[in-house]
Amino acid sequence: MAFFDKLSKTVTEVSQKTIAKAKELADTSRLNSMISEEEKVIANQYFQIGKLYVSVHKDDFEDDFAGMIGAIAEAEAKIKDFKMQIQDIKGVQRCEKCGAEVPNGAAFCSSCGATMPRIRVPVSNDCIKCENCGAEVKNGMRFCTSCGKPTDAAKAAFAVPVTEPTIIVEHNEVCPNCGAKVEDGLAFCAECGIKLQ
């Protein structure tokens, strides 16, 4: 019986140690989690302090901050350039009022209705510039796709040749246009240039 009593006592001690160890691990884990949360609060506060300092002292910072603020300005410029490249790839621009993406060339924002600035893009070799609105129009197009005005191609296609009226003048008569005396055999009036015959 002494053997079983000793075995029972040993099992009880081991299970109590195991329970104590498990409680210790659970408490330690809970406290480490709480520490981690507080460290996040501190890190966020440092971030906010730094962000506030940069916004308030962007132009009058102390020398100790010059490198960091310079790195921030350089990173912001790169981000702006990368965003512009993305917009160019997508063929859109950002509305200055609401921030929505609007197709290049649109006159108004499709989200808020704000007037969009005209983007002046260099005209490529296979395009011409509309004389009315300045938009880029492909060669051969008869009308501007932005404002609808006829292009030079349309003007050439629809041009009607203008003919001057032919006036038959009898000998020693006057020009019917300007009244000048016309000599015999002249095809044009010497004064106004109108075609006589």
Buried (B, 14 or more C-beta within 10 A) or exposed (E): EEEEEEEEEEEEEEEEEEEEEEEEEEEEEEEEEEEEEEEEEEEEEEEEEBEEBBEEEEEEBEEEBEEEBEEBEEEEEEEEEEEEEEBEEEEBBBBEEEEBBBEBBBEEBEEEEBEBEEEEBEBEEEBBBBEEBBBBBEEEBBBBEBBEBBBEBBEEEEEEEEEEEEBEBEEEBEBBBEEEEBEEEEEBBEBEEBEBE
